[in-house]
């Protein structure tokens, strides 16, 4: 029986050998080795480049399609899989993104670029602890990988761990001295420490100035430089910082707000109103998208209300204060202020007896004069405000802006005279008092400046900026007087 079946078995084996062991068919039918060269890798690279192009223009769905094709043709290519993970992440498919990040890292555990991006992905999806571990592991693999140090520093700063965040930013800068984001955030972390009374502001200022030199068109850097200068009572430099920030991005609402606040405390209610109006026009979605500091609309309306009152525009002041009151938990003081303003309106005290000028015409002239100052036409501005004072010799804005023009020209004595006249016209305006303190400091009269700041504090209740500078002025004056007393007492 076996002998009878032998020919048929041999025939079958011959047939099989013809089918499976034909040299021309082996190459076509064998399993593809991803590490071996071949036409599939060429096709994969073509699809990979197309996927990269789609990714670069934000077409993530198309990018996923091309990158999946590339992956099918080159399954062992970690770069393709990493890019596919990023495309999935950007398209919102977190499940497949997670799978592909894992696949890329299983091919190369030490793939630091992928592991760093994996950490960023985990952070965006709310897995904070896992993200921190990913960055720490990246640093462990390559201690000189700057991005991982930077992103770990970001996370630590957000958690309030400023000391370790600062160390991470330092490490990022050591790895890449031109890493401007790390320089910026290092300065901001130091600013946070300074605000908490934990370090000197000079270091923060230095790092932000370095960052500004590297990337001069970054609005956030100039904004925070402005804040630091305000804390040091260097208000001219602060104004330049805010203006530069707005030059870089006119839709930077926090810069508009801080610039308007600064002008308020320089006695300039006109620019305060202009900047607050600009700040409130900007969509919060834009602010969030840019990761800019948020602006409190309640504060905007409080400053507008106070500035309109100084200008005598009581209806506008009431409207702004009502908006502010609607946002306050404890609004008793604001409601009391509104009641007083409404009473003044009903009594018809908006215009004093004997006033014959048109209020709208007067305000139009004030607006024109402010515009002339902004354009650098100081002679034109001076003539315009002269006309304002012809119409109303007691117009606060006219006198105050003439003081501003004198200060711009370098005539601090002339500026002081005008600012004092303006303050007497509006004795309850806290911004006018603070402005006098600023000018007295410029005139190297710290004792007088300290007394003026004290008067401001008695009226306003608190300082608008870091009080340490004002306290230092007062303490320095006390020490000077004590020293003079001892010298006189000892007969030196």
C-alpha positions as CSV (number, residue, x, y, z in Angstrom):
1,X,0.0,0.0,0.0
2,X,2.8,2.4,0.8
3,X,4.5,1.5,-2.4
4,X,1.4,2.2,-4.4
5,X,1.1,5.8,-2.8
6,X,4.7,6.8,-3.2
7,X,4.4,8.2,-6.7
8,X,1.6,10.4,-5.7
9,X,3.5,11.7,-2.6
10,X,6.5,12.5,-4.7
11,X,4.4,14.3,-7.2
12,X,2.8,16.4,-4.4
13,X,6.3,17.3,-3.0
14,X,7.4,18.4,-6.4
15,X,4.4,20.5,-6.8
16,X,5.0,22.2,-3.4
17,X,8.6,22.8,-4.2
18,X,7.6,24.5,-7.4
19,X,5.1,26.7,-5.5
20,X,7.1,27.7,-2.5
21,X,10.8,27.5,-3.3
22,X,10.9,29.1,-6.7
23,X,13.7,31.7,-6.3
24,X,11.7,34.3,-8.2
25,X,8.8,34.0,-5.8
26,X,10.7,34.0,-2.5
27,X,11.4,37.7,-2.5
28,X,7.9,38.6,-3.4
29,X,6.2,36.4,-0.8
30,X,8.6,36.5,2.2
31,X,7.7,38.6,5.4
32,X,9.0,42.2,5.1
33,X,11.9,43.0,7.4
34,X,11.6,46.7,8.4
35,X,15.3,47.0,8.8
36,X,16.1,45.8,5.3
37,X,16.3,48.2,2.3
38,X,13.6,48.0,-0.3
39,X,11.0,49.9,-2.3
40,X,8.6,50.0,0.6
41,X,10.9,52.3,2.5
42,X,11.0,54.6,-0.4
43,X,7.2,54.7,-0.5
44,X,7.1,55.2,3.2
45,X,9.4,58.2,3.0
46,X,7.2,59.8,0.3
47,X,4.0,59.4,2.5
48,X,5.9,60.6,5.5
49,X,6.9,63.8,3.7
50,X,3.3,64.3,2.6
51,X,2.1,63.7,6.1
52,X,4.6,66.3,7.5
53,X,3.4,68.9,4.9
54,X,-0.2,68.3,5.9
55,X,0.7,68.5,9.6
56,X,2.5,71.8,9.1
57,X,-0.6,73.5,7.6
58,X,-2.9,72.1,10.3
59,X,-4.6,69.5,8.3
60,X,-4.2,66.8,10.9
61,X,-6.7,64.3,9.5
62,X,-5.0,64.2,6.2
63,X,-1.6,63.9,8.0
64,X,-2.9,60.9,9.9
65,X,-3.9,59.2,6.6
66,X,-0.5,59.7,5.0
67,X,1.4,58.7,8.1
68,X,-0.6,55.5,8.5
69,X,0.4,54.5,5.0
70,X,4.0,55.3,5.8
71,X,3.8,53.2,8.9
72,X,2.3,50.2,7.0
73,X,5.3,50.4,4.6
74,X,8.0,51.0,7.3
75,X,6.6,49.6,10.6
76,X,10.0,49.9,12.4
77,X,10.6,53.6,11.7
78,X,10.3,55.4,15.1
79,X,10.1,58.8,13.4
80,X,7.1,57.9,11.4
81,X,5.3,56.5,14.5
82,X,6.3,59.5,16.6
83,X,4.8,61.9,14.0
84,X,1.7,59.8,13.7
85,X,1.3,60.1,17.5
86,X,1.6,63.9,17.2
87,X,-1.0,64.0,14.4
88,X,-3.4,61.9,16.4
89,X,-2.9,64.2,19.4
90,X,-3.5,67.4,17.4
91,X,-6.6,65.8,15.7
92,X,-8.1,65.1,19.2
93,X,-7.7,61.3,19.0
94,X,-6.0,60.9,22.4
95,X,-6.5,57.1,22.5
96,X,-4.6,56.4,19.3
97,X,-2.1,59.1,20.2
98,X,-1.3,57.3,23.4
99,X,-0.9,54.0,21.5
100,X,1.5,55.5,19.0
101,X,3.6,57.3,21.6
102,X,4.0,53.9,23.4
103,X,4.9,52.2,20.1
104,X,7.6,54.7,19.3
105,X,9.1,54.5,22.7
106,X,9.0,50.7,22.6
107,X,11.2,50.8,19.5
108,X,13.7,53.2,21.3
109,X,13.4,53.8,25.0
110,X,16.0,56.6,24.8
111,X,14.1,58.5,22.1
112,X,14.2,61.8,24.0
113,X,12.3,64.0,21.4
114,X,9.4,61.6,21.5
115,X,9.5,61.2,25.3
116,X,9.5,65.0,25.7
117,X,6.5,65.3,23.4
118,X,4.8,62.5,25.3
119,X,5.2,64.5,28.5
120,X,3.6,67.5,26.8
121,X,0.8,65.4,25.5
122,X,0.2,63.9,29.0
123,X,0.1,67.4,30.5
124,X,-2.4,68.6,27.9
125,X,-4.7,65.7,28.7
126,X,-4.6,66.4,32.4
127,X,-2.2,63.6,33.5
128,X,0.0,65.9,35.5
129,X,1.9,63.4,37.5
130,X,2.6,61.1,34.5
131,X,3.8,64.2,32.5
132,X,6.2,65.2,35.2
133,X,7.6,61.6,35.3
134,X,8.0,61.7,31.5
135,X,10.1,64.9,31.7
136,X,12.1,63.6,34.6
137,X,12.9,60.4,32.7
138,X,13.9,62.4,29.6
139,X,16.3,64.4,31.7
140,X,17.7,61.2,33.2
141,X,18.3,59.8,29.7
142,X,19.9,63.0,28.4
143,X,20.7,65.7,31.1
144,X,21.5,68.2,28.3
145,X,18.1,68.0,26.6
146,X,17.0,71.6,27.2
147,X,13.3,71.2,26.3
148,X,12.6,68.7,29.0
149,X,14.2,70.9,31.7
150,X,12.1,73.8,30.4
151,X,8.8,72.0,30.4
152,X,9.4,70.5,33.8
153,X,10.2,74.0,35.1
154,X,6.9,75.2,33.6
155,X,5.0,72.5,35.5
156,X,6.8,73.2,38.8
157,X,6.2,77.0,38.5
158,X,2.5,76.3,37.9
159,X,2.5,74.2,41.1
160,X,4.1,77.0,43.0
161,X,7.5,75.2,43.5
162,X,9.5,78.2,42.5
163,X,12.9,77.1,43.7
164,X,12.9,73.9,41.7
165,X,11.3,75.7,38.7
166,X,14.1,78.2,38.7
167,X,16.7,75.4,38.8
168,X,15.0,73.8,35.8
169,X,15.1,77.0,33.8
170,X,18.7,77.5,34.7
171,X,19.5,74.0,33.5
172,X,17.6,74.7,30.2
173,X,19.6,77.9,29.7
174,X,22.9,76.1,30.5
175,X,22.0,73.5,27.8
176,X,20.9,76.2,25.3
177,X,22.1,79.8,26.2
178,X,19.7,81.2,23.5
179,X,16.6,79.5,24.9
180,X,14.5,82.7,25.2
181,X,11.4,81.0,26.6
182,X,13.5,79.7,29.4
183,X,15.1,83.1,30.0
184,X,11.6,84.7,30.0
185,X,10.1,82.1,32.4
186,X,13.2,82.3,34.7
187,X,12.6,86.0,35.0
188,X,8.9,85.5,35.7
189,X,9.6,82.8,38.3
190,X,12.0,85.2,40.0
191,X,9.4,87.9,39.7
192,X,6.9,85.6,41.5
193,X,9.5,85.0,44.2
194,X,10.0,88.8,44.5
195,X,6.3,89.3,44.8
196,X,6.2,86.9,47.6
197,X,9.1,88.7,49.3
198,X,11.5,85.8,48.7
199,X,14.2,87.3,46.5
200,X,15.6,90.5,45.0
201,X,14.0,91.9,41.9
202,X,17.3,92.7,40.1
203,X,17.8,89.1,39.1
204,X,14.4,88.9,37.5
205,X,14.9,92.1,35.7
206,X,18.3,91.0,34.3
207,X,16.9,87.7,32.9
208,X,13.9,89.4,31.3
209,X,16.2,92.0,29.7
210,X,18.3,89.2,28.3
211,X,15.2,87.6,26.9
212,X,14.1,90.9,25.4
213,X,17.4,91.2,23.6
214,X,17.0,87.7,22.1
215,X,13.4,88.1,21.1
216,X,12.6,91.8,21.0
217,X,9.1,91.3,19.6
218,X,7.8,89.1,22.4
219,X,5.0,91.2,24.1
220,X,5.0,89.1,27.3
221,X,8.6,90.0,28.1
222,X,8.0,93.8,27.7
223,X,4.7,93.5,29.7
224,X,6.5,91.9,32.7
225,X,9.4,94.4,32.4
226,X,6.8,97.1,32.7
227,X,5.4,95.5,35.9
228,X,8.9,95.2,37.4
229,X,9.7,98.9,36.6
230,X,6.4,99.9,38.3
231,X,7.4,98.0,41.4
232,X,10.6,100.0,41.5
233,X,8.7,103.3,40.8
234,X,10.5,103.7,37.5
235,X,7.4,104.8,35.7
236,X,8.9,106.2,32.5
237,X,10.6,102.8,31.8
238,X,7.4,101.0,32.8
239,X,5.4,103.1,30.3
240,X,7.9,102.3,27.6
241,X,7.6,98.6,28.4
242,X,3.8,98.6,28.1
243,X,3.9,100.6,24.9
244,X,6.4,98.1,23.4
245,X,4.2,95.2,24.4
246,X,1.2,96.9,22.7
247,X,3.4,97.6,19.6
248,X,4.1,93.9,19.5
249,X,0.5,92.9,20.0
250,X,-2.2,95.7,20.0
251,X,-4.7,93.1,21.4
252,X,-2.8,92.4,24.6
253,X,-5.6,93.3,27.0
254,X,-3.5,93.1,30.2
255,X,-0.9,95.6,28.7
256,X,-3.7,98.0,27.9
257,X,-5.0,97.7,31.5
258,X,-1.7,98.2,33.2
259,X,-0.8,101.1,30.9
260,X,-4.2,102.7,31.7
261,X,-3.7,102.1,35.4
262,X,-0.2,103.7,35.2
263,X,-1.5,106.8,33.5
264,X,-4.3,107.1,36.1
265,X,-1.6,107.3,38.9
266,X,0.3,109.8,36.8
267,X,-2.9,111.9,37.0
268,X,-3.8,111.3,33.3
269,X,-7.4,110.3,33.3
270,X,-7.8,110.7,29.5
271,X,-5.3,107.9,28.6
272,X,-6.6,105.8,31.5
273,X,-10.1,105.8,29.9
274,X,-8.7,105.2,26.4
275,X,-6.7,102.2,27.5
276,X,-9.4,100.7,29.7
277,X,-11.8,100.9,26.8
278,X,-9.3,99.1,24.6
279,X,-8.8,96.4,27.2
280,X,-12.5,95.6,27.5
281,X,-13.0,95.3,23.8
282,X,-10.6,92.4,23.4
283,X,-12.2,88.9,23.3
284,X,-11.2,86.8,26.4
285,X,-10.9,83.8,24.0
286,X,-8.0,85.6,22.3
287,X,-6.4,86.3,25.6
288,X,-6.7,82.7,26.7
289,X,-5.4,81.4,23.4
290,X,-2.3,83.6,23.8
291,X,-1.9,82.6,27.4
292,X,-1.8,86.2,28.4
293,X,-2.7,87.3,32.0
294,X,-6.4,87.9,32.4
295,X,-7.9,91.2,33.2
296,X,-10.6,91.7,35.8
297,X,-13.6,93.6,34.2
298,X,-14.6,94.8,37.6
299,X,-11.3,96.7,37.9
300,X,-11.6,98.1,34.4
301,X,-15.0,99.6,35.4
302,X,-13.7,100.9,38.7
303,X,-10.9,102.8,37.0
304,X,-13.3,104.1,34.3
305,X,-15.8,105.3,36.9
306,X,-13.1,107.1,38.9
307,X,-11.6,108.7,35.7
308,X,-15.0,109.8,34.3
309,X,-15.8,111.5,37.7
310,X,-12.5,113.5,37.6
311,X,-13.5,114.7,34.1
312,X,-16.9,115.7,35.3
313,X,-18.7,113.1,33.1
314,X,-20.9,111.9,35.9
315,X,-23.4,109.9,33.8
316,X,-20.6,107.9,32.3
317,X,-19.1,107.5,35.8
318,X,-22.4,106.2,37.2
319,X,-22.7,103.7,34.3
320,X,-19.2,102.3,34.9
321,X,-19.6,102.1,38.6
322,X,-22.9,100.2,38.2
323,X,-21.1,97.7,36.1
324,X,-18.5,97.3,38.7
325,X,-21.0,97.0,41.5
326,X,-22.8,94.2,39.7
327,X,-19.5,92.2,39.8
328,X,-18.6,92.9,43.5
329,X,-19.6,90.7,46.4
330,X,-19.5,93.5,48.8
331,X,-20.6,96.6,46.9
332,X,-21.9,98.8,49.7
333,X,-19.1,101.5,49.1
334,X,-19.6,101.5,45.4
335,X,-23.4,101.8,45.7
336,X,-22.9,104.7,48.2
337,X,-20.7,106.4,45.6
338,X,-23.3,105.9,42.9
339,X,-26.0,107.4,45.1
340,X,-23.8,110.5,45.7
341,X,-23.1,110.9,42.0
342,X,-26.8,110.5,41.1
343,X,-27.7,113.1,43.7
344,X,-25.2,115.5,42.2
345,X,-26.7,114.9,38.7
346,X,-30.2,115.6,40.0
347,X,-29.1,118.7,41.7
348,X,-27.7,119.9,38.3
349,X,-24.2,120.4,39.7
350,X,-22.5,119.1,36.5
351,X,-22.0,122.6,35.4
352,X,-21.2,125.4,37.8
353,X,-22.9,128.7,37.8
354,X,-21.4,131.1,35.3
355,X,-19.9,128.4,33.0
356,X,-20.7,129.2,29.4
357,X,-18.6,126.7,27.5
358,X,-19.9,123.7,25.7
359,X,-18.8,120.5,27.5
360,X,-18.7,118.4,24.3
361,X,-16.5,121.0,22.6
362,X,-14.2,121.1,25.6
363,X,-13.8,117.4,25.7
364,X,-13.2,117.3,21.9
365,X,-10.3,119.7,22.4
366,X,-8.9,117.7,25.2
367,X,-9.0,114.6,23.0
368,X,-7.3,116.5,20.2
369,X,-4.5,117.7,22.6
370,X,-3.9,114.1,23.8
371,X,-3.7,112.9,20.2
372,X,-1.1,115.7,19.5
373,X,1.0,114.5,22.4
374,X,0.9,110.9,21.1
375,X,2.0,112.1,17.7
376,X,4.9,114.1,19.1
377,X,3.3,117.5,18.1
378,X,4.0,119.1,21.5
379,X,3.6,122.7,20.2
380,X,0.3,121.9,18.8
381,X,-0.8,120.2,22.0
382,X,0.3,123.2,24.0
383,X,-1.8,125.5,21.9
384,X,-4.8,123.1,22.2
385,X,-4.7,122.9,25.9
386,X,-4.2,126.7,26.1
387,X,-7.5,127.0,24.2
388,X,-9.1,124.5,26.7
389,X,-8.1,126.7,29.6
390,X,-9.4,129.8,27.8
391,X,-12.8,128.1,27.7
392,X,-12.5,126.8,31.3
393,X,-9.6,128.1,33.4
394,X,-10.4,125.4,36.0
395,X,-10.3,122.4,33.6
396,X,-8.3,119.8,35.4
397,X,-7.3,118.0,32.2
398,X,-5.9,121.2,30.6
399,X,-3.7,122.0,33.5
400,X,-2.5,118.4,34.0
401,X,-1.5,117.9,30.4
402,X,0.4,121.2,30.4
403,X,2.3,119.8,33.3
404,X,2.9,116.6,31.3
405,X,4.3,118.7,28.4
406,X,6.6,120.5,30.7
407,X,7.8,117.2,32.1
408,X,8.4,115.8,28.6
409,X,10.6,118.9,27.8
410,X,12.7,118.3,31.0
411,X,11.3,121.2,32.9
412,X,10.5,119.4,36.2
413,X,10.0,122.7,38.1
414,X,7.5,123.9,35.6
415,X,5.8,120.5,35.6
416,X,5.6,120.5,39.3
417,X,3.9,123.9,39.3
418,X,1.2,122.7,36.9
419,X,0.7,119.4,38.6
420,X,0.2,121.2,42.0
421,X,-2.4,123.4,40.3
422,X,-4.2,120.4,38.9
423,X,-4.2,118.6,42.3
424,X,-5.8,121.7,43.9
425,X,-8.5,121.6,41.3
426,X,-9.3,117.9,42.2
427,X,-8.2,117.5,45.9
428,X,-10.0,114.1,46.2
429,X,-8.3,112.6,43.2
430,X,-5.8,110.1,44.5
431,X,-4.0,109.8,41.2
432,X,-3.0,113.5,41.3
433,X,-1.4,113.1,44.7
434,X,0.5,110.0,43.6
435,X,1.8,111.8,40.5
436,X,3.2,114.6,42.7
437,X,5.2,112.0,44.7
438,X,6.6,110.6,41.4
439,X,7.7,114.0,40.2
440,X,9.3,114.8,43.6
441,X,11.3,111.6,43.4
442,X,12.5,112.7,39.9
443,X,13.5,116.0,41.5
444,X,15.7,114.1,44.0
445,X,13.5,115.2,46.9
446,X,12.8,111.8,48.6
447,X,11.6,113.3,51.9
448,X,8.9,115.4,50.1
449,X,8.0,112.4,47.9
450,X,7.6,110.2,51.0
451,X,5.3,112.8,52.6
452,X,3.2,113.0,49.4
453,X,3.0,109.2,49.2
454,X,1.8,109.2,52.8
455,X,-1.0,111.7,51.9
456,X,-1.9,109.5,49.0
457,X,-2.1,106.4,51.3
458,X,-4.4,108.3,53.7
459,X,-6.7,109.1,50.8
460,X,-6.6,105.9,48.8
461,X,-6.0,103.4,51.6
462,X,-3.3,101.4,49.9
463,X,-0.5,101.8,47.4
464,X,-1.2,100.7,43.8
465,X,2.3,99.1,43.4
466,X,4.8,97.3,45.6
467,X,4.9,99.4,48.8
468,X,8.5,98.4,49.6
469,X,9.9,101.1,47.5
470,X,7.8,103.8,49.3
471,X,8.7,102.3,52.7
472,X,12.4,102.4,51.8
473,X,12.1,106.1,50.8
474,X,10.5,106.9,54.2
475,X,13.0,104.8,56.2
476,X,15.9,106.5,54.3
477,X,14.5,109.9,55.1
478,X,14.2,109.0,58.8
479,X,17.8,107.8,58.9
480,X,18.9,110.9,57.2
481,X,17.2,113.2,59.7
482,X,18.6,111.1,62.6
483,X,22.1,111.4,61.1
484,X,21.8,115.1,60.6
485,X,20.6,115.4,64.2
486,X,23.5,113.5,65.6
487,X,26.0,115.5,63.5
488,X,24.5,118.7,64.8
489,X,24.3,117.4,68.4
490,X,28.0,116.4,68.4
491,X,29.1,119.6,66.8
492,X,30.8,118.1,63.7
